Amino acid sequence: MAVGWRQAWVVGLLAVNSPVWAANKVDLDYHVRLLPQSDQAEVRLTLAQGSAVRSLDFDLGDGSHYSDFKADGQWQLTPGNAARGVWRPAADKASLTYRVNISHGRKNGSFDTRMTPNWALMRGDDLVPAAKLDQQDGIELVSRLVFELPGGWKSVETAWPRIGQNKFRIDNPSRLFDRPTGWMLAGQLGSR
């Protein structure tokens, strides 16, 4: 009888305190629309609950690869050789949209990343730059990546687990801010 009472007490205590342990999950969706006619991608980050994140402070490198920022909430761009962009999302559903140049040429005439009318080879690290995340306590961002492909392009491949057509789950347990990284290939792809 005493053992049963103790078990019931422990289960009750766990039930009362479980919200302390369980993180509040908030969706963070990355939508990438490839635009081969302009050699760019339009990237949209959407937070289902903007109030979960106080700010994202992006490292934009020299600032030459990113443009056309539009944000729900506040956006502050600090230009220069070490450009930064700080997004403070609006409280409800909030989005940050921008464009990124895909093709990066090298001095010898070759390319590091490349987009043509039929395919693109790019890095996720360039699509979504590294950022310092300042979020509310007890929040876990659940990140997904979705590609919108141009007409005639059949597929996209990344190293991330596929969860649907042109849709991937982004989960990096070693990082607080899950963002797409690694090589990505899209276009009129096939195998023989």
Secondary structure, 3 states (H helix, E strand, C coil): CHHHHHHHHHHHHHHHHHHHHCCEEEEEEEEEEEECCCCEEEEEEEECCHHHEEEEEEECCCCCCEEEEEECEEEEEECCCCCEEEEEECCCCEEEEEEEECCEECCCCCEEEEECCCEEEEEHHHHCCCEEEEECCCEEEEEEEEEECCCCCCEEECCCCEEECCEEEECCCCCCCCCCCCEEEEECCCCC
